[in-house]
Amino acid sequence: MADRKISVDTEKIKRAISSGLPLTIITYTLPHDMEMYMGEILEAFLKELGQSQMVQYLTYCQQELITNAKKANTKRIYFTEKKLDINNEDDYHEGMKDFKRITLNNIAYYLEKQKRAGLYVKLVLQFRNNKVKMEVQNNSALTYFEYKRIHDKLSRVQQYTSVDDALNQILDDTEGAGLGLIIMILMLEKIGMTEENFQIISENGETITRIILPVSLDTRRDLDIISREFEKNIDNLPQFSENISRLNKLLSDPDANMSEIAMQISNDVALTGELLKQVNSAAFALSSPCKNIADAVKMVGIRGIKNMLFTVGSLKAFAEAGGSNEKLWKHAYQTAFYSYNLARNFCASDRAIVEDSYICGLLHDMGKIIFETSHPDFLEKIKSVCVAKGTDTDIFEKILSGVNHGHIGAKIAEKWHFPDSIVSVIRFHHSPENSPQEYRKLTSLVYLADLMIHYQEREVAYYQIDKNVLAMFNIKSEEQFQKIGEKLSQAFIKRTEDV
């Protein structure tokens, strides 16, 4: 690793930011090249977010935290070799007397031992919910004495008015006396950090130091202005056809009967074709093809017809917007197919999830589709208004590349009177934990389908997928995840070949 320059993959960073996914780097010995690479990743990550003002401060924090994590791992090897119990107070104080001198004089030996013992240092960067998260993890659980020492230092931060003040007051040199940690907190206060933004957690044999910072007020302002302009101009986007709007009202009327609904569908060739296609699909397993609209309406049911309306209506509206992106639409159809089949296998007893899974998968990236299919004049108009209000043009470009597309897509879905379940999936498909409880499983299902496709295209790594979502569907290993994905991929290819 130290013999070659590691290049920064900016496209991977952009994808992670637009999808709210974590970026993780693991090292066992932390050579200089790896430390430099981590710094370059952090800088590129913050610059892509338009948060260059954080680079200097978070770079210092990153260096401080990964050095402390490496030191903690070294300490475990040192205590083991000295046959001292790191959890015993007397042994701990005895061992720390010569820890720094002995390990620094033979650091290569101790680093190699750490690597063999599997003691790692992990850096995690993530942008989610308009917040920047930086974590440094290592698989050495804090001892009581280490934990107490850290919190003693954190409680003393308030005593210092500046970094110079801290330097002048701290005389104890044992373990650096936590000076680096104090300086780090003082620096972070300059960019608006409070105690709530900094956490140290020790659990399951791992120590996690976490910094969570909101993006700058300027960036939040720019994102809000651009999003509001999109929302205000939604009326300029194509509307659902009159027939679909009329049928939607009919479906919401408790006094309407199935024959009226069937007659209204018969007036629309596209709806008729889609309905017959659905009932004659493998999902209904009919012994002979259904050719009667009235029978088809009864089989699909009110919920199924509503979802069909939103599917056909959306496709027509996007087509009328005047643009297309073959890759984006392929991904939409594939996500819909994966979502529906995952629902049939993992949520078979929940009919609502099964029925809603296809359309939610199809329209999860509605925000991106709007950006891609909107007429250039429409986008230029919004951009000119935003620039006139003093927004950063880089932020506008980031919106178009996918940042905040879930929020904007949900606003469009609301404007088109989509049901809450679909709106929720569109809004939260990159952060299912924020979805309302009643739609969380459906949202998680679409999240999983979406990332399974990106994983197969080598755009996402398994570690980036939310462990809670995997556990929700009882997926316990990457091998199991791969097998499910391979079956779905083969079935999707076969389906597209048969169409």
N, C-alpha and C positions, 0 to 999 in steps of 0.2 A: 504493500500500500504506500509506503514512504518513498518508493523508487519512481513513482509516476504521478503526474498531475491529475487530480480528479476533476472532471469538468462538471459545471453546474447545468442541470437540465431545466432550463427556464420554462419549457412547455409543460413539464411535469408539475412545476410550481404553480403555473397558471391553472392547470386542471384541478389541482388540490384546492386552490383558493375558491374557484367558481363552484366546486362541489362540496366545500366545507370539510374536506378530508384531511386527516393528519399526515404530515411528512415526518418520517422517522429515520434517524441515523444511529447505528449501533457501532460501538468500538470497544475493544477489550484493553488496548494498551495506550490509546490516545496519542499516536505519533504526531509530530508537528504538522505534517501534511493534512492529517485528518482534522486537527484543530483549526487549521486555516480554511479547510473545505467547509466545516460547520459555520465558520464566520461568514464565508461567501454565500452560503445558502440562506443564512439569516438576513444578510443585507439584500439579496435578491428578493427574498420573500417580502420584506418590509417595503422595498421600493415598488414592487408590483402592486402593493396595497396603497401606494401613495403615502407611506408613513416613514419617509426618510428621516424625519426628525427624531425617530426612536432608535435609529441605527446605533449611534454612539453609546447610548445608555444600555440598550439590550445586548449589545456586543460585550460590554463589560460584564453584565450579569451572566451571560452565557459562559464566558471564560471562567468567571468565579465559580459558578455552580458545577461545571463539568470538572474543574480542577478539584473541588471539594469531593465530588463523587468518586473520582479516581483515587484521591487520598483515602477515602473511607474504605475502598476495596483493598488498597495497599495495607491499611491498618489490620484488616482481617487476616491477611497472610502473615504479617509480622507477628501478631499475637499468637497465632497458631504455632509458628516456628519457635517462639519464645516459651511455648507451653504455658501461656498466661490466659486466664479466663476474662475475656473482654467485658463480660457482664458482671464481674466481681469488682466492687469499688476499689479495694486495695490493689488488685492486679491491674486494674485500668490505670490508676495513677502511677503505679510502678512502671508499666509499659510505656506510658507517654513521656517519661523522663528522657529517654534516648531515641524515641521513635523517629523524629525528624532527622537527626544526625545519621543514624544507622541506615535508614531507607534512602535518603538522598545520596549517600556515598555508594550505594549499590542499587540504584533505581531500576536498571535494566533487568537485574535478577528478579526483583519483586514484581515488575510488570509481566515478565514471562510467566511467573507463578500465578498471577491473577488470570492471565489468559487461559492457562491450563485448568484453573479452577472454575472457568466459565463466568467470572465476575465481569460484568459489562457496565458500560456507561451509555445511556440512551438519550438522545435529544429528540424532542417532539415539538413540532410547530404546527399550529392550526389556526385558521380564520373561520369563525362561526358566530352567527348572531351579532355581527358587527363588532366582534371582540377578537383580539390577538391573544393566543395562548402559547406560552413557551414552557415546556416541562423538561427537567433533567431527572432521569431515573437511574438508579443503580440497585443491583440485587444484593445489597447489604443492609439489613434492617438496622435502624438506629438503636443504640443502647439507651438505657434510661439516662445515663450520664451525658451522652451526646445530645439527647433531646433536651435535657434541662439546660445545658450550656447554650444551645442555640436560642432557646426561648428567653434565657436571661439576657442575651445580647439584644434580641429583638425588643425586649421591654426597656432596654436602656437607650434605644435609638432616639426617643423623645427628649433625652437629656442634651443632645447635641444640636447645635444650630447650623453646622456646616461640616464638610469633610475635614477641614483643618482643625476644627474644634474637636472632632473625634480623634484625630491623630495625636493631638496634644494631650488628651486625657487618658488614652489607653496606653498603659505601660507594660502590662503583662504580655509576654511573647509566646506563652504556651499555646500550641496549635494556632498561632497567629491571633489568638485571643478573639477570634470572630471578627476581626477588623474588616476583612473583605466583605463580610455579610452586612456589617453596619454601613460601610461606604455604599454598597449596592442599594440598600434601602433609601439612604439619603439621596442618591442619584435618581432613583425611581420616583421619589416624591416630586422631583422637578417636572416630571411629565404626567403629574396628576394621580399617582398611585396612592392608595390608602392601605390600611392593614388588610382589608377585605380582598385586595388584589394579589396578595402573597400568601402562599400556603406551603407548609411542610407536612407531609403525610408519611407515616411508616406503617405498612400493612402487608401481610402475606409475604414477608421476607424481602420486601422492596421498599426503598425510600424514594419518595417523589417530591421534588421541589417545583412548585407551580407558580407562574406569574401570569395573570390575566389582566390585560389592559384594553380599554375601549379604544377604537380608532379615534383619531383627533376630531375635535368639534367641527373643524372645517370640512373634513371628509364626510362626517355624518350629515352635515348641512348640505353638501353637494349631492350625496346619495338621495337625501330626502327631496331636494328640489327636482332632480332628474326623474325620480319615481313619480312625484306628483304631476309633472308635465306629461309623462306617459299616461297616467290615470286620466288627466283632463282631456287628453286627445284620443282616448279610447273610442269616443263617439265617431271619430273619423275612420275607424276600422270597419270592415264589412259587417253587416248585420245578418242574423239568421233569416232565412227565407220566410215569407209570410205563411206558407203552408206549415212549416215546422213550428213557427210561433203559435199558430192556431191549434195545431195538434197538441203542443205542450200544455196550452190552457185547457184543452179538452181532457187531457190525462189528469189534470189537477182538479177536475170537476167531479165530486163524489156521485153526482146524478148521471154521469155519462155511462153509456153501456158499450160493450165490446163491439157491437155491430157498427156503431157510430165511429169508433176508433178505427176499425178495419176499413170502413169506407173512406175515411180521411187519408189513411196510409195509401190506399189504392190510387189516390189522385197524384201520387208522387212516385215516379219510376224508380228513383234512387232508393227511396225508403222501402218500396216493395221488394226490390232486388236484395237489399241488405237484410230484410226480415226473413225472406225465404232462404237466403244463404245461411243465416243463423240457425234456423230450425232444422235445416238439412245437414248441419255440421255434425261431426262425431259426438259432440257434447250431448245431443238429444238421442242419438243411436236409434233412429226410426227404422222400422223394417222396410218401409217404402217412402219415397220422397213426398214431402208435403207441398201441394201446389195451391192450397186454398188459404187466402189471407186471413179469413175469420178464424180458421183452425190455428194458424200460425200465431195470431194475436193471443189466443187463449194459452198456448204453450209457453210463449215467452213471458207473458204477464206484464203488468203495468210498469214495474221497475225496469224490466229488461227493455221494454219499448222506449222508456224515457232515456235510458243509457244509449240506445241505438240512435235516438234523435240527436243527442248531444254529439255523438260520434259523427254522424252524417253532416249535421249542421256545422260543426267545427271544420271538418274537411272542406266543405263548400266555401266557408268564409275565408279559410287560409288560401284556397285556390284563387278566390276573387281578389285577394290582397296583391296578387301579381308577382309573387316570387316563389322559389322552390329551392330546397336543399336536399338532394337525394340521400346523403349520408344521415342527415338529421331525421328524415322521415323513416328510413330503414331502422334507425335506432328506436324510433317511437313505436313502430309496428312490432319490432322484436321484443321491446319491453312489455308491450301489451300481451304478446303471446306468452312470454315467460311469467308475467304476473298472473295471468289466468290459470296457467298450468300449475304454478306453485300454489295458488289458492285452492285448486281442486285437490291437491295432495296434502297440503298442510292445514287447510281451513274448510274441509269438506262439510263439516257440520254447521258452518256459519254461511247460510245462503246469501246473505247481503254482501259479504266480502267476495264470495265467488262471482256474484252477478256484477259487482262494481269493479272488479279487478282489471278487466280488459280495458275499459274506457279510461280508468285512472292511469294505467300504464301507458296508454296511447297518448294522453294529454299531459303527462307529468311535466314535460318540458315546454308547455305552452308559451311561457315567456320567451324562451329561445326561438321558438318557431315564429313568434310575432316579430322578433328582431330580424330574423332571416328573411321573412316573406313580405315585410312591410316595404312599401314603395320608398325609394331613396329620398323623395321629396318630403315624405312624412317624417323620416328620421332627421333630415336636415332642418326641418322646421323646429322640431323639438330641441335639437342641438343649438340652433341660433338663439332660442329663447333662454336656454340654460346659460349660454355664454353671456348673454345680455345681463343675466342675474349674477354674473361673477363666478360661475362654477368652473372647476378645473376640467379642461377638455380631456385630460387623461382619465378622469373618473367616468366621463361619458363613454369613452371607449371601453372601459372596464365593464360598464353596464351592458354594452352591446356584446361583450365577450362572455357574458353569463353571470357576472356578479349581481345578486339581487333578482335574478330572473324568476325565482319562485314567488317572491312577493308580487312582482308585476304580473306574472301569469295568473296568480290568484285573483288579482283585481279585475282582470279581463273576464275570468270565469264568473265572478260575481256579477259583472255587468251583463253577461249573457244569461244570468239567472240559473247557473248550475247549482245542483244540490250541494249541501255543506260537505258531504263526504268527498266529492271530487275537488272542491275548492281547497279543502284541508290537505289533501294529498299533493296538489300542485304547490301549495305554499310551503309545506314542510317535508317534501320528499328528500331533502338533503339533511334534515334534522328531525327525524321522526319522534325523538324524545319530546319535542315541543308541540307535537300534534295533540289536539284534544283526546282525552282518554278513549272516547267511543270510536275514534277513527285511527287510533295508534297502530293497531295490528295491520290494518289495510295500508296505512302509510309506510309502515316498516316492510311490508311485503313488496311494495313498488320500489322502495329504496333498495331492497335486496336484489330484485330483478334487474334494476338499472345498473347496479355495481357489478353484478355477475357478468353482464355483457361487457362492461368496461374492463373487467378482469380478463375476460377471454381475449380482448383486443390488446392486452398488455399495457393498458393505460392506468390501471389501478392494481396495487398489490394487496394480497389477502390481509395483511396486518392493518390496512387502512379501513377495513370494514368494521363497523360498530359491533363489538363483542356482545352487547346486549341484544342486538337484532339477531345475530347468529344463534344465540341461546334461545331466543323466542321461538325459533323454528327448529330447535334441537340439532343444529349443525355444529359438530364438535371438532372438526378438523378440516384442514385445507383439502385433503384428499377427498373427503366426503363432499365438500363444496364443489370441487372439480368434477366429480362424477355426476352430480345433479346438473351442473352447467353443461356438460358434454351431452347428456341425454336431451336436454332442452334445445341445444344448438342443432343436433342432428334432426330432431323433430321439426324445428323451424325451417331448416334447409329443405327438408322433404316437402313441407307445406308450400313453400314458395315455388318449388319446382312443379308442384301439382296444380298451382293456380294458373 
